[in-house]
Amino acid sequence: MTDAADTERMRAAEAAPTQLGLATRRWRQSLFLLFFLPGLSISSWVTRTPDIRDQLGASTAQMGLVLFGLSAGSMMGILCSGTLVSRFATRPVIGVGSLLVVASTAVIGGGALLASAPLVTAGLFAFGAGMGSAEVAINIDGVEVERRANSVVLPTLHGCFSLGTVVGALLGIAATARNFPVPWHLGLITLITALVLLQALRAIPAGIGRKSLGPGKAGPRTSARKTWKDPQLLLIGVIVLAMALAEGAANDWLPLLMVDGHGLDDALGSLVYAGFAAAMTVGRFGGGFFLERFGKAAVVRAGAISAALGIAWVVFSDSAVVAGAAVFFWGLGASLGFPVALSAAGGSGPDQTARVGLVATIGYVAFLVGPPGLGFLGDHYGLRTAMLAVLACVTTAVFVAPAVGGRVAERPADTADESASPQG
């Protein structure tokens, strides 16, 4: 690729925001809100997990069983999402899934109020089903907006998720420090997220991702079978799996890891989690600068190395101060792997919906199903030792990072004309 071609693409990427139609800009802004919403929700109950555990009187293994509700729901949502998007388009899938996320927060709060593990499990099941289905669909929309804008979009969108986790974590820390009741806290979060959802859904266009099948055209199952045979796409899936597991493990277990593994109190454990979320946010909002200059593969490899070092320090250091500081490297390193890999998947060949859906499915399986498994390991060997499984996966991502290839400004040849003239 020539320097002149790189320069031309850079200029096109910089000019893209001014070329976008008003409807597309509103669409992108709505996706920001839709990424923010689950981040706010998940960190709100994650920061209260020590309180929820105490109210339920649950052991680490029993909390793993409670979190299995999240896994079961997420698996159902994830596995159905691609087919639902192909049949109904992204908008209804996003709407129903996000509504489940909003409602589930209230159910989890109700379970804490009644000290009912089954009710908390049911709330987590609804959260997983909603997030699993909606997030795959939102990522498909995000890849389409990125293609039309011919610029870096997905890291910023995922940055909004991380920003939501920071806001939720700070609210959770304040609530924990003041012993604010969990049910009231989660009830207020339910109200906030409901208002965000009503605002965001208005600008999502109809028809994105839906397939119009005709004679000789492959259906969703045929497309899925073809994508599973693509070696590059599967390697991208390995990267997503590793980095999503690194993020999901912190989201579900970091407060308890710092409390039980390093002797911090509940408020300080939540503060460390807020630091992780802040590092993720910084990495995602600032990632475009490095992606444009160094390319996807170099950024993903550097991120995997940073995450691996951070996790290793948390696991092997006996100093709570060192472990707390290492969480910054963990979060910063894990921040870009997921969105960059999704972007690479969307541009890796034909049938963007199937490709993004497959890689997003792998990622959300790791993000939502892996952490409960870590709970069972943690009950037998301790949470610090359980994180060695995450460390092994992230280390693997260092070696397969070249699979994402290329620079962000590159686009498949068959979409170049369309992305140069965005549609509202």
N, C-alpha and C positions, 0 to 999 in steps of 0.2 A: 504494500500500500504506500503510495507516494505521500510526501509531506504536504504537497498541494491539496491532495484529496482529503487528508486529515484536517487541514486548515479549513477547507470548504465545509466539511461536516461540522466542525466546531462552530463556525459562523452560523450554520443553519440551526444548530442546537440552541445557540444564544438568542437567535431571532425568533425561535418557535413560540414563546409565550405571547409575543405581540401579534403573531399570525393566527392564534387560536380564536375560534368563534366564541361568543359569549356563552352559548350553551355548553361548550366543551370546558370552558374555564369553570363554570358552575359545577359541572360534572366532577372535575378534578377536586374542587373544594369540598364537594360532598363526600368524595372518597376519603379525604383527609379526616372528616368527622367520623366516618364509618370505621376507620382504622383507630381513631382515638377512643371510640366507645368501648370496645372489648378490652383495651388496655386499662382504661379507668376501672372497669368492672372487675377484671381478674386481679389487679393489684389491691383492690379494696378488700377482697376476702382473703387474699394471700397474706397481707400484713396482719390480719386478725386470726390466722391459723393457730398460733399458740393459744389465744383465748378460746377459739372454737374447740380446739382439742381438749382444753381444760373443762369447758362446759359439757362436752360430750363424755368426759372421763375416758378418752381413748388412748391406747398405746400407739407407738409408731406404726406397728403392723396394722392395727385397726384403722389408723388414719389412711394407710395405704389402701385398705378396702373401701373406705369412704371415697377416696380419690378415684377408685375404680369406676365409680359412677360417671365421673368426668371422661374416663377412657372409653367406656361403653357408648356413651352419648356421642363422643367425638368420632368414634369409628363409624357409627351409623350415619352421622352427618357427612363425614368426609367421603365415605364410599358411595353415598347417594348423590353428592353434589354435582359431579361431572355429568351424570345422566340427567339430573333435573335441569341443569343449565342448558344442555343440548336440546331439551324438550321445551322448556318454558322461558329460557333466557335468564340473564343474571338478576334482573330487577326483583321478580317475586321471590327468588331464592335468598337474596340479600335481605329483603323485607321480613320474611318469615323467620329466617335464622337470627337476625338482629333482635327481633321481638322476643324470641326465646332467651337470648342473652340478657335482655332487660328484665324479663319476668323471673329468671332463675336467681338473680341477686336477692330478690325479695323472698324467694323460697328458702334460700340458704340462711338468710336472716331469721326466718320463721323457725327453721330447724334448730338454730342456735338458741332461740328463745325457749323452745319446748324441750331442749336437750335431747333431740331426736336425731340419731345418726341416720335412720332411713330417710328422713325428710331432707337432711343436708345432702345425702347421696342423690336423692331425686333432683334436688336443685342443681347439683353438679352435672347430673346426666343431661338436664335441659340446657345448661350452659354449654356443655361439650357438643351436643347436637346442633345448637344454634351457631356456635362459633365455627365448628367444623364445616358446616354447609355454607354459611355466609362468607367466611374468610376465603374459601376457594373461589367463590363467585366474585368477591371484591378484588382478588388478585387478577382474575381474568379481565375485569374492567380496568385495573391498573395497568396491565400490559398493553391493552388497547389504547389507553390515553397516552402512554409512553410512546407507542408507535406513531400515533397521530402527531404528537408534539415533537417527535424526533429529538428528545432530550431525556435526561435522567429524571425519572419520576418515582419509580418504585422505592428506592431507598428513603426518599422523603415521606412517602406514604407510610412505610413501615416505621419511620421516625415518629409519625403521629401516634402510632400504637405505643411506642416507647414513651412518648410524651404523656400519653394517657396513664401509663404505669407509674410515671414519676408523680403526676398529680394525685393519682389514687394512693400511692405509697405515702406521700406527705400527709394526706388527709388521714390515712390509717395510722401513721405514727402519732399524729396529734390526738386521734381518738383513743389510741392505746395509752398514751401518756396520761390522759385525763380520765381513764377508765370509763370512757363513753360506751354505753351498751352496744354490743354488736348488732342486735336487731334494728335499733334506731339508726345506726351508722349505715347499714346496708339498705335500709328503707330510703334514706336520703339519696344514696347513690342510684337507687332504682328510679327515683323521680328525675334526677339530673339526666340519666342516660335515656329515659323516655323522651325528654324534651329534645335532646341531641338527635335522636332517631327521627322524630317527626320533621325536624329541619332538614336532615340529610337526604331523606328518601325522595324529596321533591324533584331533584335535578338528575336522578339516575335515568338514562334513556332506556326505552324499551327495545327489545330484540337483540341485545348484545349476547353473543355466544350461542344463540339458537341456530340449529341446523335446519335448513330447508332441504329435505331429502327428495331426490328425484331418481329416475331410472339410472342405475349404475353407480349411485353415490353411496358411500359407506356410512353406516350408522355409528352411534357412539361406541358400541361394543367393538365393532371392527376397527375404528380409529384407535381405541385403547390398546387392542392387541398389536397393532402396528407400532405404536409408540413404545411399548414394552420391549420391542426388538431392536431399538436404536441404542447402540452401545454408549454413544456420547451422552444421550439423555439419561441413561441409567447412572453414569458417573456423576452427572449433575445432581441426580437424585441422592447419591451418596453424600455429596457436599451439603445438600439441604438437610438430610437426615442428621448429620453430625452437628451442624450449627443450630438447627431447631432443637435438638436434644440439649445442647449447651444452654440455650435460652430457656427452654421449658423446665429444665432441672432447677435453674435459679429461681424462676417464677414460682415454682411449687414448694421448693425445699430450702431456699437460701436463709429465710428468717430462722427456721428450726435448726439448720446446719450451724448457724452462728450461735444460737442459744444452747443447743445440746452439744455441739462439737467444739465450741470455743469459749463457752461459759459466759456469754453476754446476756444481759437481761432482755426482756421482750422488746422494749422500746429501741435499744441499741441494735438488736437483730433486725428490726424493721428499717432502721436508719441505714444499715449496710445494704439492705435490699434496695432502698431508694438510691443509694450510690450506684448500684448495678444498673438500675433503670436509667439513671442520668447518663451513665457511660454509653448505654445503648442509644439514647437519644442523641448525644453528641456525635457518635459514630455515624448514625443514619442521616442526620441533617448536614453533616460536613462531608459525607462520603462522596458526593458528586465531584468535588474538587479533585480528589485523588483518582477517582475512576476515569475522569476525562484525561488525566495526565499519565497515568501508569497502566491503565487497562484493567479489565476484570480479573484476570488470572493472578496478577501480582497483588492486587488488593485482597482477594480472597485468601491467598496463601499467607500474606502478612497477618490478616485477621485471625486465621486459624492458629498461627504461631502464638499470637498475643493471647488468645483464649486458652490455649494449652498451658502457657506459662502461668496465667492467672489461676486456673483450676489447680495446677500442681502446687502452687504456693498455698492455696487454701487447704489442700489435702495434707501436705507434708509439714507445713510450718505449725509450730505449737504456740506461736505468738498471735494473739487475737488482733493486734494492731497490724501486723504484716498481712494476715489473712484478710482483714477488712480492706486494706489498701490494694491487695491483689485482685479483689472483686472488680476494681476499675478496669484492669487489663482483661479480665474475663468478659465483662460487658462490652467494652470497646471492640474486642476481637470478634465477638459473636454477632455484632450489630449488622454487618453487611452481607454475610454469607447467604442468608435466606433470600432477601430481595434481589441481590445480584444474580443468584442462581435462577430465580424465577424469570428474570429478564432474559438471561441466556437461553432458557428453555423456550420462551416465546419466539426467539429469533433463530432457533436451531433447525427449523424445517417447516413443512406445511402443517396445516391443522393446528393453529395456535391454541385453540380451546382445549384440545385433547392433551397437548404437550404441557401447557401450564397446569391443567387439571391434574395430570399425573404427578408432576414434580411437587405441586402444592399438597397433594394427597400424602405423598411420602413425608413431606415436612411436617404436616399437622399430625400425622400418626406419631412421629417422633416427639413432637412438641407436647402432645396431650396424653399419649399412651406410655411413653418412656418413664416419666416421673413416678407414676405409681409403682412401676417395677423397681425403681430405686428405693422406694419405701420398704419393700420386702427385703432388699439387700441391706438397707440401713438398720432394720430391726435385728438382723443376725450379725452384721459386721460393723455397724455404726455408719452414720451418714457420710462421714469423711471418707471412709473406705469405699462406700458405694459410688462416690464420685469418680473413682478410677475408671469405671465403665464409660463415663462421659469423656474423660481424658483420652481414653483409647480411641473413641470415635472421632474426636476433634483432631487428634494427631493424624488419623487417616486422611482427613480433609486436606492437610498440608500437601500430601503427595498427589492427590487427584485434582487439585485446583486448576491445572491447565485445561480441564474439560470445559470450563466456562468460556475460555478463549476470547480473543478479539477485544475491541474497544467499544465503549457504550454507544458511540455515535453510529456504529455500523447497524445496518438494517438489511433484511433479506431483499434481494433484487426485485421480487414480485410485489413488494409493498412500498417501494421507494416513491413511486408517483403518488400513491394515496396519501402517504405521510407528508408529502410536500404541500398538499392542499387539504388541510384538516376540515372535517365536517362538524357541524354542530349537532 
